[in-house]
Amino acid sequence: IYMRGQGADYDHWRQLGNPGWSWDDVHPYFLKSEGHHSGDSTHHRGGGEWKVSRQRLSWEILRAFQDAAAESGIMPRDDFNDGNNEGSGFFEVNQNKGIRWNAAKAFLRPALRRANLRLLIQAHTDRLLIEGARCTGLRFRWQGRSFAATARAGVLLAAGAINSPKLLELSGIGRGELLQQLGISVVHESRGVGENLQDHLQIRTVYQVSNAKTLNTVANSWIGKATMAAEYALLRRGPLSMA
């Protein structure tokens, strides 16, 4: 699913003291990387590497549910990615002609042709290398051996919401008393590291319906399964293209 955050949340990050993270600050970067199916507009760009497509299926019951939401005051939205996520609508997806489009396809594989880029797979990072107040590299294990990689300019840590703070803490950056309890020498006291993780709330509501075509009714028979497979194999459409 391709869905940007709520604009007000980015603005709140900026208000908390994080310059460069307001909606107006991050919006140009969304545009810079995006390859949107509708081309260039105020909130989208057509020529980027990160392909964004419409979902390649449509069922009457989905439109009926959206109409019912509108009767309850939850209005339809054509675009969830303009900074306001309120309403009901259909997610756009990171796909290219019905095939999932991931970050490796979009950014990494084209960049592998560069002479100044080397990719190591199945490597495990142990910790960052810190000299004074500066990160100078990292130590990692690869093919049963330990290595150190150093940087002349900067180090970008992009290990996800769990492993990024984990690596910082293993490197001595975090809440001092916690690191000391774990036998880790404190290099830099930063009490926010490893704290305040918040996941988004998602509630799935399940109903039994009759006289309507749904994913369950189609997938509940061998004919339905075969139809789904053929539709995706030949046209890259239908339920098997769902996010």
Secondary structure, DSSP 4 states (H G I P E B T S, - for coil): -B-PPPHHHHHHHHHTT-TT-SHHHHHHHHHHHEEETT-S-SS--SSSSEEEEE-S---HHHHHHHHHHHHTT--B-S-S-SS---SB-PPEE-EETTEE--HIIIIIHHHTTSTT-----SEEEEEEEEETTEEEEEEEEETTEEEEEE-SS------HHHHHHHHHHHTTEE-HHHHHHTT---SEE-TTTT----PPP--------SSS--HHHHHTSHHHHHHHHHHHHHHS-SGGG--
